[in-house]
């Protein structure tokens, strides 16, 4: 029995209250039937499918690599007017937990990575803020299926034997990250549940492919009379002969013999289709695309390359950020802001992901971003150098702006307009 399912069963046996609901929805409950469809809805089995593993890993690692930052509102005076802005609040205890080490078991990357993965695999991820003496001490990601939700009381019952956390928590005291829901947003349902049928097909395809390549792509068939010399009736001797011939053929096939003989007037009739006839390759491509649709990941991100064009790859990266990652980012930011800072504190603090890290390994895109930021005056050279871990230089704190544009009411524009008007009058 899988680790996830054993935890679910052991905990479910201790609760029988109808008001308590979990985030587990079976494939049978959605009308998908049982059998292999139900089996692949289990996280351990589903992750054996390459596309599922890649989709979960790509989404989780992409979000976790951005990193959460605590931002604090500050004010400054510009041109005689007070301007409000948010900047990183480095050194804040919450910022230290989100940036580096949220608890004794994992670092900040692992916290976000596993939270995103659990959303797809189990439907929900729960993070519990632990306080000591009124001060936040750590953020704990609970183990799968250790939290149940009471819709009537709006409370969460936690029974986490690994992290030693037990008790009842109000909804404001626990961070609940949900996958897609079918009950109005109260509990999340795993992507595996809805994709069970597609994952079942993918599993059957892999099984068929593995079977085809056993012992040199083993074929199947049956032995019959050649038909030249008619034999009326099959007695015990004939049956024994057929069995012996079948054993000879089976042995030679398993020994990967390319050419073998059939004795006597026997004939071997192949009944299995070859891999080309089954179109396993096309079926596997279909499975990849269907899995990607469920997880919201472009096929290019799971190495299903359709084009080697750099522009197409760049567009795929942008689509991945806007359509797949951005909704997850908004969900994380909203839940962390409400549960860790509170509505009252949002006018002073914010928790945000650092989106500039998304193109950290794309040197061309990052260089273009820095260049335009300096040209438009949004960043100074020293700010760029500090982000890249370089020493600041003298004069690097000066903001620059391109001379190709100027305010419409500037002296330069007015002077050019006046001179042009004078030239026109003189020509007339």
N, C-alpha and C positions, 0 to 999 in steps of 0.2 A: 504494500500500500504506500502511496506517495507521502512525502512529508507534509504537504499542504492538506491532503485529505485526512491523514491521521489526526492532525490537529483539530480539524473541523469535527470529526466524529467524536473525539474525546470530549470536546467542549459541548457539542450538541446534546450529548447524553446527560449532561448536568442541568439543562434548561428545558422547561416545557411550557413556559408562559407564552400564551398566544400573542400578547402585546409586544413581545420581543421579536424583532426581525433582524436578520443578518443580511449581508450583501451577497449571499450565495443563491443563484438561480440556476436550476438544472436545465439541460437541453430538453428533457421530457416536458418540463413545465412550459416551454415555449413551442411545443408541438413538433419538435425535431425527432422524436423517437429516441430509442436507446441504442445499444450496441456501440459501434466504433465512434459515432457522433458524440456520445456521452463521454467516452474514454478520452478523446482528444481535448475535451473541455477542461481536463485536469492540467494544471500548469506544468507539472513535471513531464507529462507526455507531449504536451503541445510544444514545449521548447526543444523537443527532438526534431521538429520540423525546421529546416534551415531558415526559411523565410520568416517564420514566427520569431525565432531566436534573433535574427538580424534586425527585424522591425522593433522589437522590444529594446534591444541594445542600442540601436541608433537613436531612438526617441529619448531614452533615459540618459544616455551619455551626452546628447546635444543639450538638453536642459540643464543637466548637472554641471557641464563645463562652463556655463555662463556665470554662475555664482551669484548669490544674493548679497545685496549691500543695504545697510541702514543709512538712510538719507535724513539730514536734519535741515529744517528751514532756517535760513539766515537772511539778514537784510543788509543792504549797503546803499550809499547815496551816490547816484549817478546824475550828473547835470542838474544838481539841486533837488532831485526827486528820490524818494526812498523806493528801492527795488527789492522784491522778495525772490529768493532762489533757494534750491535744495542742493546740498553738497554732502559728500560722504562723512559720516560721523564715526571716524576711526577711533577705536579704543572703547567704544560703548560695549557693555557686556553682551547685549543682543547681537551686535555686529561681530563680536569675537566668536560667538556660538555659530552664527550663520556663515561666517567667512572661513573658519578653521575647524573647530572641534565641538560639535553639538553635544556629544556625550562620550562616555568612556569606551564605547564599543566601535564607533565609526567616526570618520571625518565628515566634513561638510559635503564633499562630493558624493560620498557613499549614501548620505542621508537623502539627498535629492534624487540620486540615481535609483535607489531602491524604492522610493516613494512612487516615482513615475512607473517603474516596472510593476509594482503591486496594483496600480490602478488598472493596467491592462490585463494582468493575470488573475486578479481576484476581485476587481471591481472597486475597491476602496483602499486607501492608505490612511493610517491614523498616526498622528504625531502628538505626543503629550508633553506640554511644557511642565517641568517639575520645578517647584519653588521651594526655597528654604528661607524661613524668616521673612517672607514677603518679597524676596529677591529671586529672580529667575536664575536657576542653576544649570539646567540642561534641557535638551530637546530629545525625546526618546521616540523612535519609530517602533511601533508595536509589531509583534510577530503576526503572521497571517491568521485570520479567523479567531483572534483573541478578544475582539471587541464586538459587542452586539448593541443595537440601537433600539430604544423604546420610543416609538412614535408618539404614544399617548403622553408620556412624561417629558419628552424631549431630552432624554438623558442617555448616556452611554455606560454600559456595564463592561468593565475591563477585567480580564483575567489572563494576564501575561506572566506566565511562569518563568520565562527566560529573563526578562528585565525586572522581575519581582514587583510588578505594578498591579494592584488589585483595588477595586472600588468602583463607585458610581460617580460619573462626571457629568456636569451640565454641558449643554452644547457649546457654550462660550469658553469652556475650559479645555477643549480638545480640538485639534486641527483635523478636519475630516476632508480629505481630497477624494472626490468621487469621479468615477468614469461615467459613461452614459447611464441615465436612470430611466426606469419605466414606472415610477411611483410618485412622480411630481418633484423629484429632486431630493428625496430623503435618503435613499441608499443607492449605491452604485452597482452596476452589473458588469462583469468582466467582458472584455472583447471576445474572449475565447468562447463564451456561451453563445453569442450570436453567430460567430464564425464556425461553430462546431461542424456543420455539414461540409463546408469548404475544407476545413482541416481534416475531416474524415476522408475526403477524396484525395487530399494531398498525401495522407498516410497510406492509403491503398495504392496510390501511384508509386510511392517509394518502395512499398512491399513488393509490388509487381516487378519493379525494376531490379530489385535485389534478387528476386526469384529468377528473373530472366538471365542474370549473370552468374548464377550458381553453376558450378561445374561446366564453365564454358558456354553459358547461355543455353541451359538445358531445355530440350524440347519434350513434348508429350505426345503420346499417340497410342495406338492399339495394334495388336497383331491379329491378322486374319489369314485365311487361305488365299492362295494366289488366284484361284478361280479357274486355273487351267484344267486341273483334274478335279472334277466334282466329287465331293465326299458327302454321302448322305448320312446325316446324323453324326453327332459328336459324342463319342463314347468316352470312357475313362482314359483310354490311351491317348486319344486326341487332346483331351483336356490337359493331360500331363505334358504332352508335347508343347502345347501353347504356353504353359507355365514356364517350361524350361527355356523356350525361345525368348519369352518376355524377360526372364532373369538375365539371359545373355545380353540382350539389348540394353537393359538398365545398367548392368555392370560396365559395359563399354562406354555408355554415355557419361556415367559418373567418373570414369577414368579419362574423360575428355578426348575420346577417340574421334577423329574427324571422319574416318571411314570404318565401317563395321559391316559384318555380314549377317544375313538372316538365313538359317539352314532350311533345307528342304523346300517345300512349296509354300512357305510362309511369306507374308508381306507385311511390312511395317507402315502404318498409316498415321501421318502426323496430324494432330488435331489442334495444337497450340499455335498461336500467331507469333510471328517474329516481332522484335521490338519496333521495327520500322512499320509493320502493319498496325500495331497498337498505337503508333504515334505518341510514344511516351514523352518525347521531347516537347511536342506541342502541348501535351497535357501538363507537363511540369511548368511550362511558361504560363499557362492559364492559371495554375495554382498560385504562382508567384504574384501575378497581378491581382487575383482575387484577395489574397492575404494582405497585399499592400493597400487595397481599397478599405478593408476593415480597419487596419491600423493607421490609415491616413499618411502613409509614407510613400514618397515617389519611388517607383521601381529602380531608378538609378541609384538610390541610396542603399539598396540591398544588392548592388552589383548586377542588376539586370540591365545592362547597357543597351540602349537603343540607338545611340548616336555618339560619335566621338567628337562632335562639334563642341568647342569650348563654350560658345555662347549658350548652347542648349544646356550644358552642364551648369553654367552660372545661373541661368533662369530656374533650373530645377532647385538649386540651393535657395534662391529667393522664395520660390513657391513653398518649399519645405518650411522656411521660417514663418511665412505669413499664414499658411493654411494649417500647418500641423503644430509647430512649436508655439506660435503666438497665443492661441487659445489656452494652451497649458500654462504658459507664462502668466497670463492674466488671472487664471484660476489660482495659481500658487500665490501670486502677489496679493490678490484680494483676501484669500483665506489667512495668510500670514499677517496682513495688515490689521484685519478685524480681530483676530484671536490673540496676537502678540502685542499690538500697540493699542488697540481699542479705538472706537469711533471718536472718543474725546481727544485722543492724542494724535489723530491724523493731520491736524492742522499744524503740527510741529515736527512729526516724524513720518517717514515713509519707508517701506521695504520694496526694493526693486531689483530686478536682474540687470546685470551689466551686459547689454546687448552688443557692446563693442567687441566682446570676446568671441562673437560668433564667427568673425572672419579672421581670427587670430592666426590661422595657418595659411590664409590666402594673402600672400605678400603683395600681390598686384592690387587687389581690392583695398587692402589696408593702406598702402602707399597713396592710392588715389584719394581715399577718405581723408588722410592727414593733409594732403596737399590742398584739397578744397577747403578744409577746415581752417588752415592757416591763411589762405587767400581771402576767405570771407570774414576773417577776424573772429571766428568762433573759438579758436584755440591759438595759443602762443607757441612758438618753437620749444620753449622749455616745458610746457605742458605735454607736448608730444614726446619729448625726450624722457620725461619722468615716467610716462606710461610705458615706455620701452626699456626702462631700467637704465637710462643713460644719465650722465652727470649734466646738470644745468650749465649753461654758458652765459657769459656776460652779454647783456642786451637781448637775451632770449625771452624776457618777460614782456616785451613790447608786442602789442597786437598789430597785425598788418591787415591791409585790405587792398584789393585790386584797384588800380587807377582807371580801369575801363568804365567804371560806373561812378556816379556822383549824385547827391541829392538834387531834386529837380529845382529847388529854390536856391541852390548854391551860387556863389559869385561867378564861378567858372561857366556854368550853364547860362546865367543871365548875360554874361559878357559875350559869349558866343552868339546868343540870340540877337543882341543889340548890333553886333558887328555884321551879322548876316542881313539884318534889316537895313542897315546903312548901305551895304553893298547893293542890295536890291533897288533902293531908291536912286542910287547913283547911276545904276544901269538904265533905269527908266529915263 
